[in-house]
Amino acid sequence: MTQYQDFAYIYDKLMHQDVDYDAWCDYIENMFDLHGVSPDTLCELACGTGNMTARLSSRGYNMTGVDISSDMLRVADAKTKDVSYICSDMSKLKLDDKYDAFLCMIDGLNYVITPKSVINTFKTVKEHLNENGLFMFDISSQYKLKEIIGNETFIHSEYDVFYSWENKFIEKYNLSDMLLNFFVREDDMYTRFEERHLQRGWTIPEMKTMLKKAGFREINVYNELTFDAPSDTTERLVFVCK
């Protein structure tokens, strides 16, 4: 069961209902200002179908997008020809260039579920950041994965897409095991496919320890789309690191 294969082609339709990409791009630029950087070259890890990448490219940044799914990147590539895309697992990424900033938004690092792989990702970012470069990413918090998504089942139904989203939180490993069943209308018939997603609920101390091992020394953590410190019930944590 491959993540983001068939799902790639309906991802935008579903995610646009849940994610305000323009607000996130505004927030990213505000974070640049807050932390005193004016980047030109940006590399976005786990860029998916390029919703953030294309918007930031239109705002004048020289963008590179990285994603493990070739299907997601095919969708992304159709949105703009001004972005370079690399198909790779971010924990095994090989880069020739350095960048002024790296981004990894909307749960990308939740999908990296071992400390070794997370540290490898952070080391690659650190090694390929220009001087005074900035690394910004977000994760769904352990609180969200355990208490909000938990062991719940969610249903989404509309005329041309129906899906069920069954969740199981494996507390021993802090893993959210998500099974998604889709029925997508094509003419007068529905095509069924399913995907399984695993996300790890990393804590702030765990993330800080791994970032420091990779060489980051300035680590700031915020509540989603704010400049406020997170609380115990924050559902999305935003990290800004140098």
PLY file of the C-alpha trace (Angstrom):
ply
format ascii 1.0
element vertex 242
property float x
property float y
property float z
element edge 241
property int vertex1
property int vertex2
end_header
0.00 0.00 0.00
1.87 3.11 -1.20
1.37 6.47 0.47
0.23 9.32 -1.77
-0.06 7.29 -4.98
-3.69 7.32 -6.21
-4.42 9.83 -3.43
-2.11 12.34 -5.12
-4.69 13.05 -7.80
-7.47 14.01 -5.38
-5.22 15.47 -2.67
-5.73 19.09 -3.69
-9.49 18.79 -3.77
-9.57 17.51 -0.19
-6.75 19.54 1.35
-7.94 22.90 0.05
-10.90 22.51 2.40
-8.59 22.10 5.42
-5.46 24.16 4.72
-5.30 27.89 3.99
-2.13 27.87 1.91
-2.10 31.63 1.38
-2.27 32.19 5.14
0.62 29.78 5.61
2.71 31.58 2.99
2.02 34.88 4.74
3.03 33.28 8.03
6.27 31.92 6.56
7.20 35.37 5.25
6.35 36.93 8.62
8.67 34.40 10.27
11.43 35.41 7.87
10.97 39.03 8.98
10.77 38.11 12.67
14.03 36.16 12.49
15.87 38.71 10.38
16.36 36.75 7.16
15.64 37.68 3.55
16.01 34.40 1.66
16.13 34.09 -2.10
16.62 30.33 -2.53
14.19 28.02 -0.72
14.03 24.22 -0.59
10.71 22.75 0.52
10.85 19.19 1.84
7.74 16.99 1.57
6.32 19.54 -0.86
3.51 17.23 -2.00
1.52 18.62 -4.91
3.33 21.94 -4.67
0.57 24.10 -3.18
3.00 25.99 -0.97
5.88 25.72 -3.43
3.99 27.27 -6.34
2.65 30.11 -4.20
6.08 30.97 -2.84
7.51 30.80 -6.36
4.87 33.31 -7.49
6.01 35.59 -4.65
9.50 35.71 -6.13
11.44 32.98 -4.33
13.65 30.57 -6.25
12.08 27.28 -5.22
13.17 23.65 -5.14
10.62 21.04 -4.06
11.41 17.59 -2.66
8.94 14.74 -2.19
9.09 10.96 -1.92
6.03 10.51 -4.18
6.55 10.79 -7.93
2.76 11.00 -8.33
2.57 14.04 -6.06
5.41 15.67 -8.00
3.66 15.10 -11.34
0.72 17.10 -10.00
3.08 19.75 -8.62
5.03 20.08 -11.86
1.87 20.91 -13.79
1.30 23.99 -11.61
4.46 25.89 -12.45
7.54 25.48 -14.62
9.62 27.80 -12.42
10.27 25.16 -9.73
12.87 22.37 -9.72
11.57 19.13 -8.21
13.52 16.23 -6.71
11.95 12.84 -6.01
13.60 11.52 -2.85
13.09 10.31 0.70
14.10 13.39 2.70
16.12 11.27 5.15
18.30 10.04 2.26
18.39 13.26 0.27
21.51 14.18 -1.72
21.82 17.84 -2.72
24.36 19.67 -4.85
23.33 23.18 -3.84
22.97 25.25 -0.69
19.86 27.26 0.16
18.94 30.33 2.17
16.06 28.51 3.84
14.47 25.07 4.13
10.78 24.43 4.77
8.86 21.28 5.68
5.21 22.11 6.24
1.91 20.34 7.01
3.08 17.18 8.81
6.02 16.24 6.59
8.26 15.28 9.50
5.55 13.27 11.24
6.07 10.72 8.47
9.73 10.30 9.43
9.28 7.84 12.27
12.76 6.86 13.50
15.20 9.16 15.34
18.02 8.14 12.98
16.04 9.22 9.92
14.97 12.50 11.52
18.57 13.31 12.52
19.78 12.43 9.01
17.19 14.84 7.59
18.22 17.60 9.99
21.93 17.06 9.22
21.29 17.31 5.48
19.37 20.57 6.02
22.08 22.01 8.27
24.86 21.09 5.84
23.03 22.73 2.94
21.98 25.96 4.61
23.81 29.12 3.64
25.24 31.29 6.40
22.45 32.72 8.58
20.08 30.27 6.89
16.76 29.32 8.45
14.91 26.01 8.78
11.16 26.17 9.41
8.89 23.15 9.81
5.73 22.06 11.55
4.45 18.80 13.01
1.13 17.56 14.29
1.64 17.35 18.03
1.55 14.16 20.06
-1.54 15.62 21.77
-3.33 15.89 18.42
-2.40 12.41 17.22
-3.25 10.77 20.55
-6.20 12.79 21.87
-7.87 14.35 18.82
-7.32 11.75 16.10
-6.68 8.90 18.54
-8.72 5.80 17.74
-11.47 7.68 15.93
-13.01 7.02 12.52
-13.89 9.97 10.28
-16.16 10.01 7.23
-16.06 12.46 4.34
-18.85 12.34 1.79
-19.59 14.47 -1.24
-20.88 13.85 -4.75
-17.67 12.62 -6.38
-15.49 11.58 -3.41
-16.27 9.44 -0.38
-13.69 8.24 2.12
-13.43 6.68 5.54
-10.42 7.42 7.73
-9.85 4.81 10.46
-7.24 5.64 13.08
-5.39 3.69 15.72
-2.91 5.29 18.12
-0.14 2.87 19.16
0.93 4.43 22.44
4.03 2.26 22.94
5.61 3.78 19.82
3.68 7.09 19.71
2.47 6.15 16.24
-0.77 7.06 14.56
-1.77 4.28 12.15
-4.21 5.66 9.57
-6.15 3.54 7.09
-7.94 5.52 4.38
-10.50 3.96 2.02
-11.50 6.08 -0.98
-14.33 5.86 -3.48
-13.83 8.33 -6.32
-16.51 8.90 -8.96
-15.45 8.49 -12.59
-18.38 9.04 -14.97
-21.10 6.70 -13.65
-18.83 4.46 -11.62
-16.75 4.70 -8.44
-13.14 3.58 -8.24
-12.00 2.27 -4.85
-8.47 2.45 -3.46
-6.91 2.53 -0.02
-3.78 3.92 1.58
-2.10 3.40 4.94
-0.25 6.27 6.60
1.97 6.16 9.68
2.77 9.33 11.61
4.85 9.64 14.75
3.92 12.03 17.53
7.24 13.69 18.31
7.52 15.84 21.44
9.20 19.24 21.67
12.10 17.89 23.81
12.68 15.05 21.33
12.75 17.45 18.41
15.09 19.87 20.19
17.50 17.06 21.06
17.64 15.85 17.45
18.02 19.38 16.08
20.93 20.04 18.44
22.59 16.77 17.39
22.37 18.02 13.79
24.07 21.29 14.72
21.19 23.73 15.22
21.70 26.08 18.14
18.79 28.54 17.93
15.49 26.68 18.17
12.17 28.49 18.54
8.78 26.79 18.89
5.39 28.39 18.20
1.71 27.59 18.18
0.26 27.14 14.69
0.00 30.37 12.65
0.88 32.51 15.69
3.96 33.91 17.39
2.80 32.50 20.73
4.47 29.74 22.70
2.70 26.38 22.38
0.56 24.92 25.16
-0.14 21.34 26.22
-3.15 21.32 23.88
-1.46 22.81 20.82
-2.36 20.65 17.82
0.33 21.88 15.43
3.83 22.90 16.51
5.95 25.22 14.39
9.76 25.13 14.71
12.04 27.88 13.42
15.73 27.02 13.67
19.17 28.34 12.84
0 1
1 2
2 3
3 4
4 5
5 6
6 7
7 8
8 9
9 10
10 11
11 12
12 13
13 14
14 15
15 16
16 17
17 18
18 19
19 20
20 21
21 22
22 23
23 24
24 25
25 26
26 27
27 28
28 29
29 30
30 31
31 32
32 33
33 34
34 35
35 36
36 37
37 38
38 39
39 40
40 41
41 42
42 43
43 44
44 45
45 46
46 47
47 48
48 49
49 50
50 51
51 52
52 53
53 54
54 55
55 56
56 57
57 58
58 59
59 60
60 61
61 62
62 63
63 64
64 65
65 66
66 67
67 68
68 69
69 70
70 71
71 72
72 73
73 74
74 75
75 76
76 77
77 78
78 79
79 80
80 81
81 82
82 83
83 84
84 85
85 86
86 87
87 88
88 89
89 90
90 91
91 92
92 93
93 94
94 95
95 96
96 97
97 98
98 99
99 100
100 101
101 102
102 103
103 104
104 105
105 106
106 107
107 108
108 109
109 110
110 111
111 112
112 113
113 114
114 115
115 116
116 117
117 118
118 119
119 120
120 121
121 122
122 123
123 124
124 125
125 126
126 127
127 128
128 129
129 130
130 131
131 132
132 133
133 134
134 135
135 136
136 137
137 138
138 139
139 140
140 141
141 142
142 143
143 144
144 145
145 146
146 147
147 148
148 149
149 150
150 151
151 152
152 153
153 154
154 155
155 156
156 157
157 158
158 159
159 160
160 161
161 162
162 163
163 164
164 165
165 166
166 167
167 168
168 169
169 170
170 171
171 172
172 173
173 174
174 175
175 176
176 177
177 178
178 179
179 180
180 181
181 182
182 183
183 184
184 185
185 186
186 187
187 188
188 189
189 190
190 191
191 192
192 193
193 194
194 195
195 196
196 197
197 198
198 199
199 200
200 201
201 202
202 203
203 204
204 205
205 206
206 207
207 208
208 209
209 210
210 211
211 212
212 213
213 214
214 215
215 216
216 217
217 218
218 219
219 220
220 221
221 222
222 223
223 224
224 225
225 226
226 227
227 228
228 229
229 230
230 231
231 232
232 233
233 234
234 235
235 236
236 237
237 238
238 239
239 240
240 241
